[in-house]
Amino acid sequence: MRVCEMSVLGPTVAGERAPDAGALVAHPQQDVAEVIAVLRLSGLGCLAVVEDGVVVGAITEQDVVRALARDDADIRDDVRCRLARHRGLGRWTVTVRGGDVVLTGPTPDPVECIAVTAIAGSVVGVTGTRFTGHSPLKQGQFSAGA
């Protein structure tokens, strides 16, 4: 996805949106290098993250650096901790390599698969989530065979 201008986020003049004004925004699946380039070139401190016209968050260059600098052991510990907070989900064995989370445990039902994938994907530095013996899962998705 690309950085784009969205006039709906533009500044207002006397309570009315300026017709040609726009704000630079990022998208959830946008390339990290592109986000950093836009932040640096624009001089902005942060970009709104917009999905389907709705602001779902914000990202700064510091956020990106922090996420890229996390080591796998820290990511693993965070995933374990978050899963342990949810009753019954702490039974997964968590392995992390290059930000990719591999979960070993009982075959998850589709609802549990969605929950576990979402929880693991919410940890900063996670690049993907999959279950041992199952197809690799992207954040927020589950395999029909899982």
LOBA-632332 format. One record per atom (N, C-alpha, C): residue number from 1; x, y, z. Coordinates in steps of 0.001 Angstrom, whole numbers, padded with zeros to 6 digits. Layout:
BEGIN
ATOM     n         u         v         w
ATOM   NUM         X         Y         Z
...
END
This chain:
BEGIN
ATOM     n         u         v         w
ATOM     1    000838   -001171    000000
ATOM     1    000000    000000    000000
ATOM     1    000886    001237    000000
ATOM     2    000328    002318   -000381
ATOM     2    001110    003535   -000543
ATOM     2    000664    004636    000405
ATOM     3    001615    005536    000688
ATOM     3    001263    006745    001428
ATOM     3    000395    007557    000488
ATOM     4   -000654    008129    001001
ATOM     4   -001541    008887    000128
ATOM     4   -002021    010140    000836
ATOM     5   -002649    011002    000075
ATOM     5   -003258    012185    000652
ATOM     5   -004721    011895    000893
ATOM     6   -005190    012269    002064
ATOM     6   -006604    012107    002368
ATOM     6   -007147    013449    002810
ATOM     7   -007911    014080    001965
ATOM     7   -008415    015412    002294
ATOM     7   -009332    015399    003502
ATOM     8   -009941    014250    003812
ATOM     8   -010826    014198    004982
ATOM     8   -010057    014447    006274
ATOM     9   -008748    014258    006237
ATOM     9   -007936    014508    007420
ATOM     9   -007267    015875    007375
ATOM    10   -007552    016648    006341
ATOM    10   -006903    017937    006145
ATOM    10   -007330    018978    007155
ATOM    11   -006577    020082    007221
ATOM    11   -006898    021149    008163
ATOM    11   -008194    021857    007785
ATOM    12   -008776    022531    008745
ATOM    12   -010011    023262    008474
ATOM    12   -009745    024754    008485
ATOM    13   -010536    025477    007743
ATOM    13   -010464    026937    007713
ATOM    13   -011851    027421    008090
ATOM    14   -011954    028148    009186
ATOM    14   -013239    028653    009679
ATOM    14   -014268    027531    009784
ATOM    15   -013826    026372    010261
ATOM    15   -014733    025253    010462
ATOM    15   -015018    024431    009221
ATOM    16   -014525    024864    008061
ATOM    16   -014747    024115    006821
ATOM    16   -013425    023493    006381
ATOM    17   -013507    022317    005815
ATOM    17   -012318    021636    005332
ATOM    17   -011779    022381    004112
ATOM    18   -010471    022633    004113
ATOM    18   -009855    023296    002966
ATOM    18   -009897    022322    001785
ATOM    19   -010348    022758    000608
ATOM    19   -010581    021852   -000511
ATOM    19   -009358    021083   -000996
ATOM    20   -008200    021692   -001028
ATOM    20   -007023    021006   -001550
ATOM    20   -006069    020545   -000464
ATOM    21   -006462    020717    000789
ATOM    21   -005577    020329    001884
ATOM    21   -005662    018825    002087
ATOM    22   -004577    018253    002526
ATOM    22   -004564    016820    002797
ATOM    22   -003493    016491    003810
ATOM    23   -003572    015309    004332
ATOM    23   -002581    014858    005302
ATOM    23   -001926    013596    004773
ATOM    24   -000657    013455    005032
ATOM    24    000021    012218    004686
ATOM    24   -000366    011177    005723
ATOM    25   -000696    009990    005255
ATOM    25   -001070    008914    006156
ATOM    25   -000375    007632    005724
ATOM    26   -000304    006685    006639
ATOM    26    000244    005362    006341
ATOM    26   -000889    004349    006430
ATOM    27   -000630    003163    005891
ATOM    27   -001602    002076    005924
ATOM    27   -001019    000927    006740
ATOM    28   -001841    000110    007388
ATOM    28   -001341   -000949    008272
ATOM    28   -000327   -001899    007646
ATOM    29   -000444   -002227    006376
ATOM    29    000473   -003178    005747
ATOM    29    001551   -002501    004899
ATOM    30    001767   -001226    005132
ATOM    30    002722   -000465    004330
ATOM    30    004163   -000870    004621
ATOM    31    004999   -000786    003603
ATOM    31    006417   -001082    003724
ATOM    31    007075   -000132    004714
ATOM    32    007834   -000672    005657
ATOM    32    008458    000113    006720
ATOM    32    009435    001145    006158
ATOM    33    010208    000766    005156
ATOM    33    011180    001697    004564
ATOM    33    010468    002911    003982
ATOM    34    009309    002688    003391
ATOM    34    008545    003784    002816
ATOM    34    008018    004718    003913
ATOM    35    007556    004157    005017
ATOM    35    007072    004975    006132
ATOM    35    008199    005851    006678
ATOM    36    009371    005267    006877
ATOM    36    010513    006036    007385
ATOM    36    010882    007140    006401
ATOM    37    010914    006826    005113
ATOM    37    011252    007836    004104
ATOM    37    010267    009000    004146
ATOM    38    008980    008707    004243
ATOM    38    007971    009765    004287
ATOM    38    008138    010605    005552
ATOM    39    008370    009953    006693
ATOM    39    008571    010700    007941
ATOM    39    009768    011641    007821
ATOM    40    010868    011135    007293
ATOM    40    012081    011960    007176
ATOM    40    011922    013088    006159
ATOM    41    011396    012771    004994
ATOM    41    011252    013781    003945
ATOM    41    010221    014856    004291
ATOM    42    009184    014456    004995
ATOM    42    008122    015410    005322
ATOM    42    008448    016239    006558
ATOM    43    009355    015727    007387
ATOM    43    009668    016416    008633
ATOM    43    008602    016213    009700
ATOM    44    007648    015327    009434
ATOM    44    006594    015056    010408
ATOM    44    007116    014163    011524
ATOM    45    006558    014324    012699
ATOM    45    006934    013493    013838
ATOM    45    006223    012163    013837
ATOM    46    005043    012122    013199
ATOM    46    004307    010869    013137
ATOM    46    003309    010903    011991
ATOM    47    002864    009734    011597
ATOM    47    001843    009588    010563
ATOM    47    000647    008866    011166
ATOM    48   -000547    009315    010804
ATOM    48   -001745    008580    011178
ATOM    48   -001766    007301    010345
ATOM    49   -002195    006208    010945
ATOM    49   -002355    004953    010226
ATOM    49   -003848    004823    009930
ATOM    50   -004173    004747    008630
ATOM    50   -005570    004762    008195
ATOM    50   -005884    003505    007400
ATOM    51   -007015    002874    007756
ATOM    51   -007483    001695    007033
ATOM    51   -008946    001909    006690
ATOM    52   -009268    001806    005420
ATOM    52   -010640    002017    004941
ATOM    52   -011208    003351    005404
ATOM    53   -010371    004404    005379
ATOM    53   -010818    005743    005736
ATOM    53   -010953    006000    007224
ATOM    54   -010553    005035    008060
ATOM    54   -010666    005176    009512
ATOM    54   -009265    005180    010131
ATOM    55   -008999    006146    011012
ATOM    55   -007712    006195    011708
ATOM    55   -007693    005061    012727
ATOM    56   -006706    004158    012571
ATOM    56   -006600    003006    013474
ATOM    56   -005369    003081    014373
ATOM    57   -004574    004144    014212
ATOM    57   -003386    004294    015035
ATOM    57   -002490    005384    014500
ATOM    58   -001273    005396    015029
ATOM    58   -000264    006356    014586
ATOM    58    001093    005674    014664
ATOM    59    002031    006135    013853
ATOM    59    003369    005549    013848
ATOM    59    004409    006651    013767
ATOM    60    005479    006477    014550
ATOM    60    006608    007399    014523
ATOM    60    007849    006631    014066
ATOM    61    008880    007358    013709
ATOM    61    010135    006711    013330
ATOM    61    010690    005922    014517
ATOM    62    010519    006457    015715
ATOM    62    010982    005769    016922
ATOM    62    010255    004432    017105
ATOM    63    008960    004384    016787
ATOM    63    008207    003131    016861
ATOM    63    008833    002079    015950
ATOM    64    009176    002495    014741
ATOM    64    009750    001570    013765
ATOM    64    011111    001072    014240
ATOM    65    011956    001975    014699
ATOM    65    013291    001595    015173
ATOM    65    013175    000638    016357
ATOM    66    012285    000940    017287
ATOM    66    012091    000097    018468
ATOM    66    011627   -001304    018060
ATOM    67    010712   -001371    017111
ATOM    67    010198   -002668    016664
ATOM    67    011277   -003488    015969
ATOM    68    012083   -002840    015152
ATOM    68    013136   -003546    014430
ATOM    68    014288   -003960    015328
ATOM    69    014469   -003268    016444
ATOM    69    015594   -003537    017335
ATOM    69    015293   -004635    018360
ATOM    70    014068   -005094    018446
ATOM    70    013699   -006110    019434
ATOM    70    014313   -007443    019068
ATOM    71    014847   -008125    020055
ATOM    71    015389   -009441    019738
ATOM    71    014318   -010502    019970
ATOM    72    014554   -011673    019382
ATOM    72    013564   -012744    019404
ATOM    72    013202   -013193    020818
ATOM    73    014160   -013183    021739
ATOM    73    013872   -013604    023115
ATOM    73    012869   -012655    023775
ATOM    74    013028   -011346    023536
ATOM    74    012078   -010375    024092
ATOM    74    010687   -010563    023497
ATOM    75    010641   -010792    022194
ATOM    75    009358   -011009    021526
ATOM    75    008703   -012275    022077
ATOM    76    009477   -013353    022193
ATOM    76    008963   -014620    022731
ATOM    76    008379   -014432    024128
ATOM    77    009125   -013733    024983
ATOM    77    008658   -013500    026353
ATOM    77    007361   -012699    026379
ATOM    78    007253   -011686    025512
ATOM    78    006026   -010882    025450
ATOM    78    004842   -011712    024955
ATOM    79    005066   -012550    023938
ATOM    79    003983   -013391    023433
ATOM    79    003537   -014359    024520
ATOM    80    004485   -015009    025189
ATOM    80    004146   -015941    026281
ATOM    80    003331   -015248    027362
ATOM    81    003775   -014072    027756
ATOM    81    003101   -013312    028810
ATOM    81    001666   -012974    028400
ATOM    82    001485   -012496    027177
ATOM    82    000138   -012119    026725
ATOM    82   -000772   -013334    026606
ATOM    83   -000231   -014452    026144
ATOM    83   -001053   -015654    026055
ATOM    83   -001425   -016162    027447
ATOM    84   -000500   -016059    028387
ATOM    84   -000755   -016521    029761
ATOM    84   -001862   -015711    030436
ATOM    85   -002040   -014458    030039
ATOM    85   -003083   -013612    030625
ATOM    85   -004485   -014068    030240
ATOM    86   -004581   -014819    029153
ATOM    86   -005882   -015284    028673
ATOM    86   -006068   -016742    029073
ATOM    87   -007089   -017005    029832
ATOM    87   -007353   -018334    030376
ATOM    87   -007285   -019414    029297
ATOM    88   -006432   -020379    029518
ATOM    88   -006329   -021504    028598
ATOM    88   -005378   -021317    027441
ATOM    89   -004938   -020091    027185
ATOM    89   -004070   -019875    026023
ATOM    89   -002582   -019956    026374
ATOM    90   -002264   -020031    027665
ATOM    90   -000868   -020081    028088
ATOM    90   -000216   -021428    027884
ATOM    91   -000954   -022390    027364
ATOM    91   -000400   -023734    027183
ATOM    91    000450   -023867    025919
ATOM    92    000513   -022834    025103
ATOM    92    001283   -022882    023865
ATOM    92    002770   -022736    024141
ATOM    93    003587   -023510    023427
ATOM    93    005030   -023332    023453
ATOM    93    005343   -022338    022348
ATOM    94    006088   -021292    022688
ATOM    94    006357   -020202    021749
ATOM    94    007826   -020199    021350
ATOM    95    008083   -020186    020055
ATOM    95    009432   -020052    019505
ATOM    95    009401   -018873    018540
ATOM    96    010468   -018070    018540
ATOM    96    010516   -016918    017645
ATOM    96    011855   -016908    016909
ATOM    97    011787   -016738    015587
ATOM    97    012990   -016612    014754
ATOM    97    012766   -015473    013770
ATOM    98    013573   -014440    013893
ATOM    98    013460   -013298    012983
ATOM    98    012107   -012606    013066
ATOM    99    011498   -012646    014247
ATOM    99    010195   -012020    014436
ATOM    99    009018   -012918    014088
ATOM   100    009300   -014077    013478
ATOM   100    008241   -015022    013104
ATOM   100    007935   -015921    014299
ATOM   101    006689   -015899    014769
ATOM   101    006276   -016657    015939
ATOM   101    005762   -018022    015501
ATOM   102    006311   -019076    016115
ATOM   102    005851   -020437    015869
ATOM   102    005258   -020947    017176
ATOM   103    003991   -021368    017111
ATOM   103    003283   -021853    018293
ATOM   103    003111   -023361    018191
ATOM   104    003514   -024069    019250
ATOM   104    003384   -025518    019297
ATOM   104    002431   -025855    020419
ATOM   105    001484   -026727    020121
ATOM   105    000507   -027114    021130
ATOM   105   -000615   -027874    020480
ATOM   106   -001743   -027931    021162
ATOM   106   -002891   -028667    020633
ATOM   106   -003416   -028018    019350
ATOM   107   -004053   -028824    018518
ATOM   107   -004636   -028283    017296
ATOM   107   -005720   -027284    017683
ATOM   108   -005578   -026018    017265
ATOM   108   -006558   -025009    017668
ATOM   108   -007830   -025091    016836
ATOM   109   -008956   -024768    017484
ATOM   109   -010174   -024634    016702
ATOM   109   -010098   -023254    016035
ATOM   110   -010936   -022960    015034
ATOM   110   -010826   -021692    014301
ATOM   110   -010918   -020445    015175
ATOM   111   -011783   -020462    016184
ATOM   111   -011924   -019292    017060
ATOM   111   -010660   -019085    017883
ATOM   112   -010133   -020171    018435
ATOM   112   -008907   -020070    019214
ATOM   112   -007741   -019648    018323
ATOM   113   -007717   -020142    017109
ATOM   113   -006665   -019786    016161
ATOM   113   -006663   -018281    015913
ATOM   114   -007846   -017718    015707
ATOM   114   -007959   -016273    015499
ATOM   114   -007471   -015527    016734
ATOM   115   -007908   -015954    017921
ATOM   115   -007533   -015274    019167
ATOM   115   -006027   -015329    019404
ATOM   116   -005446   -016513    019282
ATOM   116   -004011   -016677    019529
ATOM   116   -003194   -015890    018509
ATOM   117   -003601   -015932    017250
ATOM   117   -002897   -015188    016204
ATOM   117   -002972   -013686    016457
ATOM   118   -004149   -013201    016857
ATOM   118   -004307   -011771    017138
ATOM   118   -003472   -011345    018337
ATOM   119   -003451   -012163    019374
ATOM   119   -002669   -011830    020573
ATOM   119   -001186   -011800    020232
ATOM   120   -000695   -012822    019541
ATOM   120    000726   -012851    019169
ATOM   120    001059   -011689    018237
ATOM   121    000170   -011404    017291
ATOM   121    000404   -010327    016334
ATOM   121    000396   -008944    016944
ATOM   122   -000159   -008817    018149
ATOM   122   -000201   -007507    018804
ATOM   122    001115   -007149    019480
ATOM   123    002039   -008087    019534
ATOM   123    003341   -007841    020163
ATOM   123    004249   -007124    019168
ATOM   124    004847   -006041    019611
ATOM   124    005752   -005268    018758
ATOM   124    006928   -006142    018331
ATOM   125    007194   -006168    017037
ATOM   125    008308   -006937    016496
ATOM   125    007886   -008235    015837
ATOM   126    006628   -008675    016030
ATOM   126    006151   -009907    015411
ATOM   126    005898   -009644    013930
ATOM   127    006493   -010496    013094
ATOM   127    006331   -010336    011648
ATOM   127    005357   -011343    011054
ATOM   128    005080   -012399    011790
ATOM   128    004138   -013415    011325
ATOM   128    003878   -014412    012434
ATOM   129    002812   -015191    012277
ATOM   129    002452   -016186    013284
ATOM   129    002019   -017456    012577
ATOM   130    002498   -018603    013057
ATOM   130    002047   -019869    012491
ATOM   130    002051   -020930    013578
ATOM   131    001312   -021979    013322
ATOM   131    001216   -023106    014234
ATOM   131    002022   -024259    013667
ATOM   132    002765   -024975    014511
ATOM   132    003542   -026119    014070
ATOM   132    002622   -027148    013433
ATOM   133    003008   -027616    012242
ATOM   133    002207   -028614    011552
ATOM   133    001042   -028032    010778
ATOM   134    000924   -026715    010784
ATOM   134   -000153   -026045    010061
ATOM   134    000455   -025065    009074
ATOM   135   -000338   -024582    008141
ATOM   135    000133   -023586    007182
ATOM   135    000526   -022314    007908
ATOM   136    001540   -021578    007394
ATOM   136    001889   -020298    008017
ATOM   136    000688   -019360    008007
ATOM   137    000535   -018628    009088
ATOM   137   -000576   -017689    009203
ATOM   137   -000058   -016276    009174
ATOM   138   -000769   -015412    008501
ATOM   138   -000459   -013995    008543
ATOM   138   -001219   -013408    009708
ATOM   139   -000740   -012279    010207
ATOM   139   -001422   -011644    011310
ATOM   139   -002884   -011431    010957
ATOM   140   -003757   -011825    011873
ATOM   140   -005174   -011597    011691
ATOM   140   -005867   -012614    010794
ATOM   141   -005161   -013677    010362
ATOM   141   -005780   -014675    009507
ATOM   141   -005626   -016045    010155
ATOM   142   -006470   -016988    009758
ATOM   142   -006311   -018349    010221
ATOM   142   -006531   -019311    009075
ATOM   143   -005956   -020477    009197
ATOM   143   -006078   -021480    008154
ATOM   143   -007345   -022293    008378
ATOM   144   -008064   -022577    007311
ATOM   144   -009294   -023348    007431
ATOM   144   -009008   -024751    007965
ATOM   145   -007804   -025246    007746
ATOM   145   -007459   -026580    008239
ATOM   145   -006953   -026576    009659
ATOM   146   -006857   -025391    010263
ATOM   146   -006313   -025308    011615
ATOM   146   -007365   -025650    012638
END
